[in-house]
Amino acid sequence: MEDMDTSCMSGAGGGDADMEKGRRFLELVDKQSTLQQAIASKLTRLISEHGWDSDALRAELADLVGEHSQVTREINGLDAGA
């Protein structure tokens, strides 16, 4: 991801701060996507295996949802600073 050309994100007179913000945005979106896939996978396991009584799966899912929420807040914070 670091090799991606983000020059189109800087806008007119964007500078290094905008480049860093664009790079961070792309990292967060990638992480958010990975978390969404993991959450969907855990939910599928819970449903298909009737694993609602699995404390381990519920804890993993809670951690993933919490991390996803944190990443989403950070993405929204980047948008607010635009």
MMTF fields as JSON, N, C-alpha, C and O atoms, coordinates in Angstrom:
{
  "mmtfVersion": "1.0.0",
  "mmtfProducer": "UNKNOWN",
  "numBonds": 327,
  "numAtoms": 328,
  "numGroups": 82,
  "numChains": 1,
  "numModels": 1,
  "chainsPerModel": [1],
  "groupsPerChain": [82],
  "chainIdList": ["A"],
  "bondAtomList": [4, 2, 8, 6, 12, 10, 16, 14, 20, 18, 24, 22, 28, 26, 32, 30, 36, 34, 40, 38, 44, 42, 48, 46, 52, 50, 56, 54, 60, 58, 64, 62, 68, 66, 72, 70, 76, 74, 80, 78, 84, 82, 88, 86, 92, 90, 96, 94, 100, 98, 104, 102, 108, 106, 112, 110, 116, 114, 120, 118, 124, 122, 128, 126, 132, 130, 136, 134, 140, 138, 144, 142, 148, 146, 152, 150, 156, 154, 160, 158, 164, 162, 168, 166, 172, 170, 176, 174, 180, 178, 184, 182, 188, 186, 192, 190, 196, 194, 200, 198, 204, 202, 208, 206, 212, 210, 216, 214, 220, 218, 224, 222, 228, 226, 232, 230, 236, 234, 240, 238, 244, 242, 248, 246, 252, 250, 256, 254, 260, 258, 264, 262, 268, 266, 272, 270, 276, 274, 280, 278, 284, 282, 288, 286, 292, 290, 296, 294, 300, 298, 304, 302, 308, 306, 312, 310, 316, 314, 320, 318, 324, 322],
  "bondOrderList": [1, 1, 1, 1, 1, 1, 1, 1, 1, 1, 1, 1, 1, 1, 1, 1, 1, 1, 1, 1, 1, 1, 1, 1, 1, 1, 1, 1, 1, 1, 1, 1, 1, 1, 1, 1, 1, 1, 1, 1, 1, 1, 1, 1, 1, 1, 1, 1, 1, 1, 1, 1, 1, 1, 1, 1, 1, 1, 1, 1, 1, 1, 1, 1, 1, 1, 1, 1, 1, 1, 1, 1, 1, 1, 1, 1, 1, 1, 1, 1, 1],
  "groupList": [{"groupName": "MET", "atomNameList": ["N", "CA", "C", "O"], "elementList": ["N", "C", "C", "O"], "formalChargeList": [0, 0, 0, 0], "bondAtomList": [1, 0, 2, 1, 3, 2], "bondOrderList": [1, 1, 2], "singleLetterCode": "M", "chemCompType": "L-PEPTIDE LINKING"}, {"groupName": "GLU", "atomNameList": ["N", "CA", "C", "O"], "elementList": ["N", "C", "C", "O"], "formalChargeList": [0, 0, 0, 0], "bondAtomList": [1, 0, 2, 1, 3, 2], "bondOrderList": [1, 1, 2], "singleLetterCode": "E", "chemCompType": "L-PEPTIDE LINKING"}, {"groupName": "ASP", "atomNameList": ["N", "CA", "C", "O"], "elementList": ["N", "C", "C", "O"], "formalChargeList": [0, 0, 0, 0], "bondAtomList": [1, 0, 2, 1, 3, 2], "bondOrderList": [1, 1, 2], "singleLetterCode": "D", "chemCompType": "L-PEPTIDE LINKING"}, {"groupName": "THR", "atomNameList": ["N", "CA", "C", "O"], "elementList": ["N", "C", "C", "O"], "formalChargeList": [0, 0, 0, 0], "bondAtomList": [1, 0, 2, 1, 3, 2], "bondOrderList": [1, 1, 2], "singleLetterCode": "T", "chemCompType": "L-PEPTIDE LINKING"}, {"groupName": "SER", "atomNameList": ["N", "CA", "C", "O"], "elementList": ["N", "C", "C", "O"], "formalChargeList": [0, 0, 0, 0], "bondAtomList": [1, 0, 2, 1, 3, 2], "bondOrderList": [1, 1, 2], "singleLetterCode": "S", "chemCompType": "L-PEPTIDE LINKING"}, {"groupName": "CYS", "atomNameList": ["N", "CA", "C", "O"], "elementList": ["N", "C", "C", "O"], "formalChargeList": [0, 0, 0, 0], "bondAtomList": [1, 0, 2, 1, 3, 2], "bondOrderList": [1, 1, 2], "singleLetterCode": "C", "chemCompType": "L-PEPTIDE LINKING"}, {"groupName": "GLY", "atomNameList": ["N", "CA", "C", "O"], "elementList": ["N", "C", "C", "O"], "formalChargeList": [0, 0, 0, 0], "bondAtomList": [1, 0, 2, 1, 3, 2], "bondOrderList": [1, 1, 2], "singleLetterCode": "G", "chemCompType": "PEPTIDE LINKING"}, {"groupName": "ALA", "atomNameList": ["N", "CA", "C", "O"], "elementList": ["N", "C", "C", "O"], "formalChargeList": [0, 0, 0, 0], "bondAtomList": [1, 0, 2, 1, 3, 2], "bondOrderList": [1, 1, 2], "singleLetterCode": "A", "chemCompType": "L-PEPTIDE LINKING"}, {"groupName": "LYS", "atomNameList": ["N", "CA", "C", "O"], "elementList": ["N", "C", "C", "O"], "formalChargeList": [0, 0, 0, 0], "bondAtomList": [1, 0, 2, 1, 3, 2], "bondOrderList": [1, 1, 2], "singleLetterCode": "K", "chemCompType": "L-PEPTIDE LINKING"}, {"groupName": "ARG", "atomNameList": ["N", "CA", "C", "O"], "elementList": ["N", "C", "C", "O"], "formalChargeList": [0, 0, 0, 0], "bondAtomList": [1, 0, 2, 1, 3, 2], "bondOrderList": [1, 1, 2], "singleLetterCode": "R", "chemCompType": "L-PEPTIDE LINKING"}, {"groupName": "PHE", "atomNameList": ["N", "CA", "C", "O"], "elementList": ["N", "C", "C", "O"], "formalChargeList": [0, 0, 0, 0], "bondAtomList": [1, 0, 2, 1, 3, 2], "bondOrderList": [1, 1, 2], "singleLetterCode": "F", "chemCompType": "L-PEPTIDE LINKING"}, {"groupName": "LEU", "atomNameList": ["N", "CA", "C", "O"], "elementList": ["N", "C", "C", "O"], "formalChargeList": [0, 0, 0, 0], "bondAtomList": [1, 0, 2, 1, 3, 2], "bondOrderList": [1, 1, 2], "singleLetterCode": "L", "chemCompType": "L-PEPTIDE LINKING"}, {"groupName": "VAL", "atomNameList": ["N", "CA", "C", "O"], "elementList": ["N", "C", "C", "O"], "formalChargeList": [0, 0, 0, 0], "bondAtomList": [1, 0, 2, 1, 3, 2], "bondOrderList": [1, 1, 2], "singleLetterCode": "V", "chemCompType": "L-PEPTIDE LINKING"}, {"groupName": "GLN", "atomNameList": ["N", "CA", "C", "O"], "elementList": ["N", "C", "C", "O"], "formalChargeList": [0, 0, 0, 0], "bondAtomList": [1, 0, 2, 1, 3, 2], "bondOrderList": [1, 1, 2], "singleLetterCode": "Q", "chemCompType": "L-PEPTIDE LINKING"}, {"groupName": "ILE", "atomNameList": ["N", "CA", "C", "O"], "elementList": ["N", "C", "C", "O"], "formalChargeList": [0, 0, 0, 0], "bondAtomList": [1, 0, 2, 1, 3, 2], "bondOrderList": [1, 1, 2], "singleLetterCode": "I", "chemCompType": "L-PEPTIDE LINKING"}, {"groupName": "HIS", "atomNameList": ["N", "CA", "C", "O"], "elementList": ["N", "C", "C", "O"], "formalChargeList": [0, 0, 0, 0], "bondAtomList": [1, 0, 2, 1, 3, 2], "bondOrderList": [1, 1, 2], "singleLetterCode": "H", "chemCompType": "L-PEPTIDE LINKING"}, {"groupName": "TRP", "atomNameList": ["N", "CA", "C", "O"], "elementList": ["N", "C", "C", "O"], "formalChargeList": [0, 0, 0, 0], "bondAtomList": [1, 0, 2, 1, 3, 2], "bondOrderList": [1, 1, 2], "singleLetterCode": "W", "chemCompType": "L-PEPTIDE LINKING"}, {"groupName": "ASN", "atomNameList": ["N", "CA", "C", "O"], "elementList": ["N", "C", "C", "O"], "formalChargeList": [0, 0, 0, 0], "bondAtomList": [1, 0, 2, 1, 3, 2], "bondOrderList": [1, 1, 2], "singleLetterCode": "N", "chemCompType": "L-PEPTIDE LINKING"}],
  "groupTypeList": [0, 1, 2, 0, 2, 3, 4, 5, 0, 4, 6, 7, 6, 6, 6, 2, 7, 2, 0, 1, 8, 6, 9, 9, 10, 11, 1, 11, 12, 2, 8, 13, 4, 3, 11, 13, 13, 7, 14, 7, 4, 8, 11, 3, 9, 11, 14, 4, 1, 15, 6, 16, 2, 4, 2, 7, 11, 9, 7, 1, 11, 7, 2, 11, 12, 6, 1, 15, 4, 13, 12, 3, 9, 1, 14, 17, 6, 11, 2, 7, 6, 7],
  "groupIdList": [1, 2, 3, 4, 5, 6, 7, 8, 9, 10, 11, 12, 13, 14, 15, 16, 17, 18, 19, 20, 21, 22, 23, 24, 25, 26, 27, 28, 29, 30, 31, 32, 33, 34, 35, 36, 37, 38, 39, 40, 41, 42, 43, 44, 45, 46, 47, 48, 49, 50, 51, 52, 53, 54, 55, 56, 57, 58, 59, 60, 61, 62, 63, 64, 65, 66, 67, 68, 69, 70, 71, 72, 73, 74, 75, 76, 77, 78, 79, 80, 81, 82],
  "secStructList": [7, 6, 6, 1, 7, 7, 4, 4, 4, 1, 7, 6, 6, 7, 2, 2, 2, 2, 2, 2, 2, 2, 2, 2, 2, 2, 2, 2, 2, 2, 2, 2, 2, 2, 2, 2, 2, 2, 2, 2, 2, 2, 2, 2, 2, 2, 2, 2, 6, 6, 7, 6, 6, 7, 2, 2, 2, 2, 2, 2, 2, 2, 2, 2, 2, 2, 2, 2, 2, 2, 2, 2, 2, 2, 2, 2, 2, 2, 2, 2, 6, 7],
  "xCoordList": [0.827, 0.0, 0.863, 0.444, 2.078, 2.938, 3.414, 3.757, 3.438, 3.931, 2.891, 3.207, 1.66, 0.584, 0.827, 1.223, 0.585, 0.726, -0.505, -1.608, -0.316, -1.441, -1.38, -1.998, -0.632, -0.47, -1.789, -1.935, -2.752, -4.035, -4.848, -5.842, -4.456, -5.204, -4.831, -5.56, -3.721, -3.242, -4.002, -4.009, -4.638, -5.382, -4.446, -3.227, -4.996, -4.191, -3.449, -4.064, -2.13, -1.329, -1.488, -1.372, -1.755, -2.049, -0.914, -1.116, 0.264, 1.41, 1.513, 0.706, 2.539, 2.848, 1.755, 1.491, 1.126, 0.078, -1.082, -1.619, -1.472, -2.559, -2.147, -2.96, -0.888, -0.392, -0.435, -0.852, -0.007, -0.028, -1.464, -1.759, -2.34, -3.749, -4.36, -5.117, -4.031, -4.523, -3.989, -4.721, -2.707, -2.102, -2.771, -3.099, -2.969, -3.599, -5.035, -5.486, -5.745, -7.118, -7.158, -7.991, -6.257, -6.23, -5.89, -6.463, -4.97, -4.634, -5.846, -6.122, -6.566, -7.734, -8.86, -9.522, -9.082, -10.132, -9.788, -10.666, -8.504, -8.07, -8.288, -8.781, -7.918, -8.102, -9.579, -9.974, -10.393, -11.83, -12.425, -13.263, -11.999, -12.475, -12.086, -12.894, -10.85, -10.384, -11.199, -11.568, -11.474, -12.276, -13.702, -14.269, -14.278, -15.634, -15.695, -16.649, -14.671, -14.628, -14.507, -15.15, -13.688, -13.514, -14.803, -15.171, -15.485, -16.755, -17.78, -18.465, -17.887, -18.831, -18.499, -19.402, -17.225, -16.797, -17.191, -17.702, -16.949, -17.305, -18.812, -19.283, -19.57, -21.025, -21.529, -22.44, -20.934, -21.317, -21.069, -21.902, -19.917, -19.62, -20.623, -21.104, -20.933, -21.897, -23.246, -23.885, -23.672, -24.985, -24.981, -25.866, -23.981, -23.98, -23.679, -24.16, -22.905, -22.547, -23.392, -23.166, -24.357, -25.182, -24.281, -24.507, -23.265, -22.255, -22.518, -21.585, -23.775, -24.086, -23.63, -23.437, -23.457, -22.995, -21.481, -20.936, -20.802, -19.334, -18.817, -18.894, -18.293, -17.741, -16.565, -16.399, -15.752, -14.578, -14.988, -14.433, -15.954, -16.411, -17.067, -16.854, -17.859, -18.507, -17.47, -17.616, -16.429, -15.375, -14.597, -14.288, -14.28, -13.578, -14.418, -13.91, -15.698, -16.602, -16.696, -16.669, -16.805, -16.865, -15.585, -15.643, -14.438, -13.165, -13.116, -12.698, -13.547, -13.532, -14.461, -14.104, -15.649, -16.61, -16.056, -16.197, -15.431, -14.833, -13.724, -13.645, -12.863, -11.774, -12.319, -11.811, -13.361, -13.991, -14.564, -14.421, -15.207, -15.774, -14.684, -14.858, -13.57, -12.449, -11.891, -11.626, -11.715, -11.206, -12.197, -11.796, -13.486, -14.512, -14.494, -14.614, -14.343, -14.262, -13.051, -13.125, -11.933, -10.724, -10.909, -10.485, -11.537, -11.817, -12.708, -12.45, -13.757, -14.658, -13.946, -14.257, -12.986, -12.19, -11.335, -11.156, -10.801, -10.022, -10.925, -10.538, -12.141, -13.082, -13.461, -13.59, -13.637, -14.041, -12.944, -13.234, -11.698, -10.587, -10.305, -9.392, -11.091, -10.859, -11.221, -11.081],
  "yCoordList": [-1.193, 0.0, 1.245, 2.275, 1.183, 2.353, 2.811, 3.979, 1.892, 2.23, 2.926, 3.374, 3.021, 3.597, 5.081, 5.82, 5.51, 6.912, 7.664, 7.447, 8.543, 9.306, 10.773, 11.624, 11.072, 12.466, 13.129, 14.343, 12.339, 12.924, 13.344, 14.055, 12.925, 13.249, 14.601, 15.135, 15.151, 16.343, 17.594, 18.564, 17.596, 18.776, 19.933, 19.762, 21.089, 22.264, 22.72, 23.077, 22.708, 23.175, 22.334, 22.85, 21.029, 20.157, 20.005, 20.154, 19.713, 19.579, 18.245, 17.341, 18.14, 16.892, 16.466, 15.272, 17.41, 17.058, 16.354, 15.38, 16.833, 16.199, 14.832, 13.909, 14.701, 13.403, 12.388, 11.247, 12.805, 11.917, 11.556, 10.41, 12.533, 12.301, 11.308, 10.418, 11.464, 10.546, 9.141, 8.164, 9.04, 7.737, 7.058, 5.873, 7.821, 7.28, 6.844, 5.813, 7.632, 7.297, 5.943, 5.095, 5.744, 4.481, 3.307, 2.226, 3.514, 2.461, 2.101, 0.923, 3.107, 2.868, 2.178, 1.294, 2.573, 1.937, 0.468, -0.394, 0.187, -1.193, -1.994, -3.122, -1.408, -2.094, -2.303, -3.36, -1.306, -1.401, -2.548, -3.305, -2.667, -3.738, -5.114, -6.043, -5.229, -6.484, -6.844, -8.002, -5.849, -6.088, -6.505, -7.389, -5.875, -6.227, -7.677, -8.394, -8.105, -9.49, -10.449, -11.499, -10.095, -10.947, -11.021, -12.087, -9.89, -9.863, -10.75, -11.54, -10.622, -11.446, -12.927, -13.754, -13.262, -14.657, -15.2, -16.314, -14.408, -14.843, -14.999, -15.966, -14.054, -14.149, -15.385, -16.068, -15.666, -16.848, -18.115, -19.021, -18.17, -19.327, -19.447, -20.538, -18.317, -18.35, -18.875, -19.673, -18.418, -18.802, -20.259, -21.035, -20.628, -21.97, -23.068, -24.191, -22.767, -23.778, -23.673, -24.392, -22.776, -22.542, -22.299, -22.824, -21.492, -21.258, -20.061, -19.487, -19.678, -18.503, -18.665, -17.678, -19.91, -20.154, -20.148, -20.366, -19.899, -19.897, -18.559, -17.538, -18.584, -17.362, -16.843, -15.633, -17.75, -17.35, -16.62, -15.567, -17.167, -16.511, -15.168, -14.194, -15.122, -13.853, -12.808, -11.637, -13.21, -12.276, -11.794, -10.607, -12.709, -12.315, -11.324, -10.32, -11.617, -10.738, -9.371, -8.351, -9.331, -8.052, -7.246, -6.033, -7.911, -7.219, -6.656, -5.517, -7.459, -7.01, -5.816, -4.852, -5.887, -4.781, -3.518, -2.42, -3.675, -2.524, -1.896, -0.673, -2.735, -2.217, -1.556, -0.523, -2.158, -1.571, -0.195, 0.744, -0.081, 1.209, 2.259, 3.417, 1.852, 2.774, 3.254, 4.444, 2.343, 2.71, 3.636, 4.618, 3.328, 4.165, 5.58, 6.555, 5.692, 7.028, 7.784, 8.987, 7.081, 7.756, 8.206, 9.303, 7.371, 7.774, 9.008, 9.966, 8.979, 10.128, 11.375, 12.483, 11.2, 12.33, 12.926, 14.142, 12.065, 12.562, 13.362, 14.417, 12.842, 13.546, 14.908, 15.885, 14.971, 16.213, 17.276, 18.472, 16.841, 17.768, 18.27, 19.07, 17.803, 18.192, 19.627, 20.095],
  "zCoordList": [0.0, 0.0, 0.0, -0.527, 0.584, 0.657, -0.714, -0.891, -1.695, -3.02, -3.888, -4.991, -3.407, -4.197, -4.454, -3.552, -5.694, -6.049, -5.567, -6.068, -4.599, -4.05, -4.456, -3.815, -5.528, -5.927, -6.299, -6.159, -6.773, -7.145, -5.93, -6.077, -4.741, -3.532, -2.943, -2.108, -3.362, -2.681, -3.064, -2.307, -4.215, -4.621, -4.916, -4.917, -5.161, -5.471, -4.232, -3.227, -4.304, -3.171, -1.932, -0.821, -2.092, -0.968, 0.012, 1.217, -0.47, 0.404, 1.087, 0.869, 1.932, 2.622, 3.595, 3.738, 4.256, 5.231, 4.536, 5.063, 3.367, 2.625, 2.102, 2.058, 1.706, 1.242, 2.38, 2.184, 3.56, 4.717, 5.093, 5.431, 5.031, 5.345, 4.343, 4.732, 3.067, 2.039, 2.234, 2.076, 2.579, 2.819, 4.013, 3.963, 5.081, 6.29, 6.009, 6.508, 5.21, 4.839, 4.134, 4.455, 3.174, 2.443, 3.361, 3.223, 4.288, 5.256, 6.099, 6.326, 6.562, 7.419, 6.663, 7.208, 5.418, 4.618, 4.378, 4.42, 4.127, 3.94, 5.227, 5.188, 6.356, 7.646, 7.933, 8.424, 7.631, 7.865, 7.036, 7.528, 5.806, 4.935, 5.485, 5.488, 5.944, 6.528, 7.765, 7.96, 8.594, 9.798, 9.443, 10.085, 8.426, 8.01, 7.544, 7.847, 6.807, 6.349, 7.528, 7.544, 8.51, 9.687, 10.501, 10.994, 10.639, 11.371, 10.67, 11.319, 9.35, 8.596, 8.75, 8.871, 8.746, 8.907, 10.28, 10.39, 11.326, 12.688, 12.832, 13.431, 12.287, 12.358, 11.62, 12.089, 10.473, 9.708, 10.524, 10.543, 11.198, 12.053, 13.193, 13.497, 13.818, 14.927, 14.463, 15.149, 13.291, 12.787, 12.316, 12.679, 11.505, 10.908, 11.92, 11.771, 12.928, 13.913, 15.181, 16.154, 15.152, 16.339, 17.553, 18.644, 17.318, 18.343, 19.232, 19.792, 19.368, 20.174, 21.621, 22.331, 22.051, 23.413, 23.528, 24.61, 22.42, 22.432, 22.953, 22.269, 24.168, 24.755, 23.934, 23.781, 23.408, 22.63, 21.356, 21.043, 20.616, 19.384, 19.679, 18.958, 20.733, 21.087, 21.47, 21.117, 22.184, 22.58, 21.358, 21.247, 20.443, 19.216, 18.418, 17.919, 18.305, 17.556, 18.218, 17.529, 19.525, 20.247, 20.024, 19.826, 20.053, 19.8, 18.389, 18.183, 17.411, 16.015, 15.808, 15.13, 16.395, 16.254, 16.917, 16.379, 18.079, 18.75, 17.927, 17.813, 17.351, 16.519, 15.254, 14.818, 14.665, 13.474, 13.801, 13.019, 14.948, 15.364, 15.543, 15.162, 16.118, 16.314, 14.973, 14.802, 14.031, 12.709, 12.01, 11.385, 12.113, 11.485, 12.06, 11.318, 13.383, 14.006, 13.491, 13.241, 13.332, 12.841, 11.394, 11.031, 10.565, 9.18, 9.172, 8.444, 9.987, 10.042, 10.534, 10.099, 11.445, 11.921, 10.822, 10.756, 9.951, 8.802, 7.867, 7.363, 7.642, 6.777, 7.356, 6.619, 8.674, 9.328, 9.227, 9.211, 9.158, 9.073, 7.673, 7.469, 6.698, 5.297, 5.024, 3.894]
}
